[in-house]
Amino acid sequence: MASPNPLIRSNPLIHLPLILLAALFTVPLVWLLLTSLQPREQVGKIPPEWLPHQNFVTVAGETIPVTPPAAIGTDRLLVMPVAGPELGKQVLVVPGDFVGGQVRIRTQIADRIVEALYPAKLLQRVPGHFVIVKEWFLSKYTQRETRVFYVDPRSIRSEIRPVLGNYPEAIRALTASEKDKARPLGELLAKSAFPWTHKGDRTKTITFLTYLSNTLLVALLSVIGTLCSSSLVAYGLSRIQWKGRATLFNVTLATMMVPFPVLMVPLYGVFRSLGWIGTLMPLWVPMFFGGAFNIFLLRQFFLTIPSELSDAARIDGCTEFGIFWRVILPLARPALSVVALFTFLNAWNDFLGPLIFLTEPQTFTMALGLQQYQSQLGGSEWHLLMGASALLVMPIIVLFFFAQKTFIQGISTTGMGGR
C-alpha cells in the first residue's frame, strides 16, 4: 500500500497562493465593514485609519462622545440669554456682542437675518488657546440638540469603539423625501412603502425597507422562474432522446456569447410596448424563459444520474413528468441549489437592469437606492453609504455560509457526465 505523498500533506507553500488571493479579495469587504463602523469625522482621513476611533470627554461626571477639537483662535465670552430664542442655552459670542448685560442674537426669519439684544448673564471668558468640542453626531439627519463644551485638549481621550448607530442612520438617510427624514425611525419604517401596497397610496414613505423589499421580491421571483424553466429545458436536453437535441443545445450555448448591452435596446422596446417600463416585471419575467448558463449547468448534472433509475420508474408506470419530478429533481438538489444561489446573487446585485427599466423611486432596488443617495447634492456621507452597503451584503454572506456545503457539492459534481 503506497503511503501518501508527504510533500502534499506537510508543505504549507502549496496553499500560500490561495491564501494570498483570498486575502486580496477580502480586503474590500473588510474595508467596507470597518468604514461602516467609523464616526463621520474619521472617514476620508489621509492617511486612512482602519479601526474605528471615537473621542470622549468627561464633563460633570458624564462621558460624552465628541468630534475632534478645534481651536477658536481668539478670546470669546460664554453667556446664557435669559430671554429670546436662545433662552437658557450657552452661547459663545465675541466680546463686542455682549455689552452691559445684554447679548446680540442674530436670528434668521424667512430670508432675512434679524439682530436683537436680549438680557444675558456672563458665564466665563474662554481664552483662545482653549478648544470648542461639540457633541458627536451621526449625520445631518440626527435629531439631537448639539451641546458645546470648553475643555482642555488634554482631557480628550480616544478609544477604539465601533459606531453601531451608523446603521439606523443609514436607513434614515436612504429615505427619498427630505421632510420624512425628520421623523422618528420607528414611525419612518412603519410608514414605509412596499411593492404590494404603495400603488396610489400617497401616505407611504419610500425608505430603505422599500428598496430592500423590492430587491427581495425580484430575487425570489427570479429564483423561482429560473428553477422552473431551466430545469425543464435541461431535462429535455439530457434525458429525452429526440432529433435535433444536440443542435438546439449548441444554439442555446451560443446565446451566452451575446452581451446584455446588445439586447438592451430591443428589450426596452418590447417591454415598453407591453407597458412594463417603470414596474418590476422586466426584471423577473424573463427568468421564466430559462438561461443558457443555468440550462448547461443542470444538463451536465442530469447526465450524471444513471438512466437505469428512469427506466425503472417507467416500468412502474411513471410518466415522463413524474420521472422528472419524483426521481431527477430530488437527486439534483445540489445543482438546483447552485443555480438558485447564482440567480439570487445576480438579481440581488443587478444594477444595469433596474437602471434601464425602473423610473419611479417606489420600485427602485437597493442598488438604485444607494446610487440615488450617493448622487444627492453631488456627494454623500460615506460612513452612512458604507453602512447601507453593509446591510445589503450581509444577507448574501449569511446565505452563502448556510448553503456552503450544498453549493460546493453541486459545483464539484456538475459536469461529470459527458454525453
N, C-alpha and C positions, 0 to 999 in steps of 0.2 A: 504494500500500500504506500503510495507516494505521499510524502509529507508536504504540507502547504508551503508555498514559497515564503521564506522568512522576510524577503525584501518587501513584499506586498503587505505583510502583516505588521511590520515594525517601522518602516520608513515613513516619517511624517511629511517628508518633502513631496510625496505623491499628492497629498491633499492641499498643499500650500497654494497652488494657483487657484483652486476652487475657493479657498478661504479668502484670498485677496480679492477675487471677483465679487464674492458675496458681500464683503465689507464695503467694496466700492459702490455696489448697488444699494446698500443700506444707508449710506451717508445722507442722501437727500431726504429719506424718510425720517431719520434721526434729527436732521436739521429742522424739518417741518414741525415735529413734535416738540422739540425744545423751544423753538421760536413761539409756538402757540402758548407756551407757559411763561413767557417773559413779560415783564412790565412794559408799558408803552415806551418809556424813555430809553430802554435798553436796546430795543430793536433798531437796527441800522447803524450801530456803533462801528467805528473803524479804529483799530482792528476789531473784528466781530467777537462777541462773547457768546460762548456756547451755553453755559449753565445760567439759569435764571437767577438774578440777584435782585433783592429788594432792600431799600434803605428804610431804616426805622429811627424814630426819635422818641424819647420818653419825656412827656410833659405832664406835670402834676400827677405822676404815677401811672399815666396812661401811655401805652405803647402804640404809636401811630405810624402807619406806612406813609412815606413821603417821597416826593420827587427829589432829584438831586438838588443841592442848594445852589443858589445864585446870589452873587454879591450885589448889594443895592447901590454901591458906588458912592453916594453922598448921604449926609445925615437926613433922617426923616423923623416925623413925630407920629407916635401911635396914639390915636384918640378914639373915644367912644361917643358917637352922637346920642343925645337923649331925646331927639325928635327928628322927624323927617324920614325919608325912605330907608336910611341906614340905621334906624333906631336899634340900639343895643348891640351893634356889630363893632368889631375892631377895624378901624380904617387907618391905613398908612398914607400920610399926606406930607407934602413938603412944608417947611416952616411958614412959608408965605400964605398957605391956605388955612392956617389956624391963628386967628387974631382975636384977642380979647374974649377968650372963652367960646368963640364961635368958629365953626369949620365950614369951609366952602365945599359943597357937594355938587357934583355935576351929574345930572340925570338926563337920559335920552327919552324924549317924548315924541312919538311918531318919527318924523325925520329931523327933529331939532334937538339940540343939546341945551338944557336949561340949567343955569347955575343959581344956587340959593345958599344962604347962610343959615346954619342950624346950631343951637347950643350944644356944646360937647365938652367932655372933660378929658384932660391930658392923662394918659396912662404912663408913657415913658418916652424918652428920647432914644432913638435907635441909631447908634453910630454906624458909619458907612462900612466898617470892616465886618459888621455882622452879616448874616445871610437871611434871606427870605425862604422859608420852607413851606410849601403848600401840601396839603393833604393829598396823597396819591389818588388818582382816579384812573379808571379803566379806559374810558373813551369819552367822546363828546356826548354820547347818548346816556351816560350815567347820570341819574337824577339824584345828586348829592351836593349839599352845600359845601363849597370849598372854604376851609379854615386856613388862617395864616398864623405862623408861629415865628418867633425871633429867637434863635438859639445859637450857641457856639458851634461852629462846624465840627469841633472835636467830639461833640455829644452824639453825632450821627453815626450809626453803625450799619454795616452791610452784611446781609446773610444770604446764603443760597436757599431760596424758597420759591417754589412754583406758584404762579398766579392762576389758580383754578377758575377765578372769576372771568377769565377771558372767554370761556366757552358760553356762558349765558349772555355775555355782552356781544359775542359774535352772532348769536341768534337774534338779538335785538337789532344789530347793525344791518342784517340782511333784510329787514323789513322794508317793503317797497315804498310806503308812504312816510314822509318825514314827520307828519303830525302824530302818526301812530307810534313812532319810536319813543315818545314821551310817556306812553302808558306803562304801568307795571307789567313785568314779564309774564306773570300768570294770566293777567287779563289779555295780554297780547296773543298768547298761544291759544287761549280759549276762543278767540275770535278769528283764528286762522282759517283761511280758505283751503278746502280740499277739493281735488278734481271732481268729485262726485256731488259737491254741494255749492260750488262757487258760481255757477252759471246764473246770471241775473240777480245775484244777491250782493247788493252794494254795501251791506253792513260787514261783510267779511274782509279780513285783513290779510294781505299777502306777506307771509313770513318765511322763515327758514323751514318750518314744517310744510308749507305749501310746496316749496321746491323739492323737499325730501319725499313727500308723498307722491308727487308726480314722477320722480325718478324711480321710486319703488314700484309704482304701478306699471310703468313702461318696462322695467326689468323683469317683473314677474310674468307679464303677458308675453314678452319676448321669449322667455324660457319655455313657457307652455307651448307657444306656437312652434318654436324650433324643435322641441322634442317630438311633438305630434307629427309634423311634416317630414322632418329629416329621417326619423326612424322608419316611417312607412316607405319612403323612397329608397333608403338604404336596404331595407328588407327585399324590395322588389329587384334591386340590382345585385343582390348577393345570394338569395335563397331560392329564387324562382328562375327557371330556365326559359328564356324566350328569345326570339330572333331580334337582333339589333341591340341587345343589352349592353355589350361592350362599347358599341359606338355611342350610345346615349351617355354612358358613364364618362367616356372621354370628352364629349361635348360639355358635360356638366363640370368636369375639372377645368376645361378651357375657360369657363366663365370666371375662374379665380384670377385670370390674367388681366381682367378688365378693372381698372381702379375706380373707386367710387366717384372721384371728381368728373369722370367721363359721363357718368349716369345722372349727375345732379340735375342738369337742366331738363332732360326728358322726364325724370321722375317728378320734378316740380310741376311740369306741365300736366302730367297725369293726375297728380294729387289736387292741383288747382281745379281741373275740370270736374273732379269728384267732390269738390267743396271741403276738402280735408285740411287745407292750409290754415294754420292757427289752432289746430287740435293735435292731440297726441297720437292720432291714428296712423299718420305716416311713419311713426317710429316703431310701432309694434305689428301692424297688419302685415307688412311684407315678410315677417318672420314665420307666418303660417304657410309660406310657399317654399320653405326649405332654403338651405345654404350649401354651396358646394363643399366647403371645408368640413362641415358637420356631417354631410352625407358620406363623404370619403372616410371620415373617422369611424362612423358607425358601420359602414360597409365592411371595412377591414376587420372590425371586431366580430361582426356577424359571421365572417368567413372562418373564424377560429372555432366556432361552435360546431361540433360533429353533426353531419347530416343525418346520422342514424337516429338522433333524437326526433327530428322532424318526421322521418319515416315511421317511427314507432307511433307517433301521435296520429298520423294519417291512418294507420292500421286500426287504431282505436276509434276512428270515425271523427277526428277533429278537423274542422275546416281550416282553410289557409289563414284566415284572420285569427282563428283560435290558436293555431300554432304560433303565430306572431305574438299574440297577447299573453298566452299562458306558458310558452316554452322559451321563446327567444328573448323577450323583454326582461323577464326575471334574471336570466343568465347574463344579460348585457348591462346590468345595473352599474358596474364601474364605468363603462364607456358612456352611458347616459349621464352619469354624474359629471364626467369631464366636459361633455357638451353643454350641460346645464351651467356649469361654473364658467366656462368660456363665454357663453351667451350673456350671463348675468354681468360679468365684468365688462364686456363690450357695451352693453346697454347702460350700465351704471356710469361708465367713464366717457360715453359718447358726447362730443361737443359739436362736431360739424353738422350732424343731422338736426339736432334741436335748433342750432343757429339758423339753418335754412328754412325749416318748416314751421317753427313756432314764432308767433308775433305778439302775443299778449303775456304779460307777467303772470297771469293766473295759471298758465300752462308751462311756464319755464321749469326746466330741470335744474338740478343742483349746479351743474357745470355752467349753465347760463346765468344762474343766480349769483354765483361767485364772480363771473366776468362782469356782470352789471354792477356789482358793488365795487369792484376794482376800478371801474371807469368813472365812478362818481366823482365829480369835481376834479377830474384829471388825476386822481390818485386814490390811495386807500390807506387805512391803518393796518399795517402789516401784521401786527400781533393778532388782530381780530380775523384777518383774512386767513392766516395760518390756523387759527382756532377752528374756523368753519371748515377749512380743508381737512383738518384732523378728524373732525366729526364725520366728514364724507368718507374718508378712507378706513375708519375704524370698522364699519360693518364688513368690508371686504377682507380685512385682516382676520377678523373673528371667523368669518365664513370659511376662509382657506384653512385655518388651523383645525376647525371642526371636520372639514371634508378632506384633510390632507391624506389620510390613509387610502380612502377610496379614489382620490384624484391620482395618486402615484400608481395605484394598482391599475387603473384604467389606461394611463399613459404607457405603462410597461407592457401591457398585454395587447394593446392595439397595434395592428399591422403585422401580426404573426402569421395570418393567413395570406396566401399569395395567389389565389385563383383570380 
